[in-house]
Amino acid sequence: IRAKVLQQTSNLRKGMSPMAIWRDIIAEEGVGGLYRGVLAMSYKTVLWNALMMMCKNSVGPKRTLTPPASPANRPLPIPSMGRDAFSDPLAAGEKLDEILEYIRGDPQDPINHRVGVLEHRLGQVSEEIQEIKGLLQHLVANSPSNGGCPTS
């Protein structure tokens, strides 16, 4: 990566091949010169990937981390001709609310609902960031370099 950057930014190395640039770096800076900037690139990559995963997890649907453990003594299922109307008791309430909204004639657009949820979460994140900002200002104000005394 460093050879590519030097090839694109340095007038002296514009026409050189990557191998020639590597030889030049080793001659000028030693083998350690090949690794100059790797730590900064690693930090940048880790932070970018963390930000992207945070966005993906906040926008995407919630997923269970692991499946729930099955009970040790499961009763035998009762044979029936049909299936249960609502097999998931947690989803049953949401589904019934959705059906009632449709019957009443005020179906809520699922995209608008998601946008509302995201706006609410964004408001919460904004409040948390303001709280962190206040804590950092308090920390800086009480740091020994500012003349304050640290609090424990």
C-alpha positions, 0 to 999 in steps of 0.5 A, a space after each residue: 500500500 505504501 508503494 502505491 501511495 508513494 507512486 501516486 504522490 511522489 514526483 521522483 517515484 511516479 514512473 517506478 515499479 512497486 518493486 523498485 519503490 520497495 528497494 528504494 524504501 529499504 535503501 533509504 529507511 531500512 526494512 522498517 520503512 516498509 511498515 511505516 503507516 501500517 498502524 494508522 491504516 489499521 486504526 482507520 480500518 478498524 474504526 471504519 468497520 466498527 462504524 459500518 457494523 454499528 450502522 448495519 446492526 441499528 438499521 437491520 432487524 434484530 436477530 437472536 444471538 443463539 437459539 433458545 435451549 430446548 426444554 428437557 422434558 418436552 410434552 408430546 405434541 397434540 395431533 391436530 388437523 391445522 396449525 396454531 394461529 399464533 405459535 410465537 406469543 411475543 409476535 402474536 400481540 404485534 400481529 393482532 395490533 397490525 390486524 386491528 389497525 388494518 380493520 380500523 382503517 388506519 394501517 401504518 406504513 411499515 417504512 414510516 414505522 421503521 423511520 420513526 423507530 430510527 428517529 427515536 433511536 437517533 434522538 437517544 444517541 444524540 442525548 448520549 453523545 451530549 452526556 459524553 461531551 459533558 463528561 469529557 468537558 468535566 474531565 478536561 476541566 479537572 485534569 492536572 494540566 489545566 490546573 484543576 485537581 482530578 476527582 476520583 
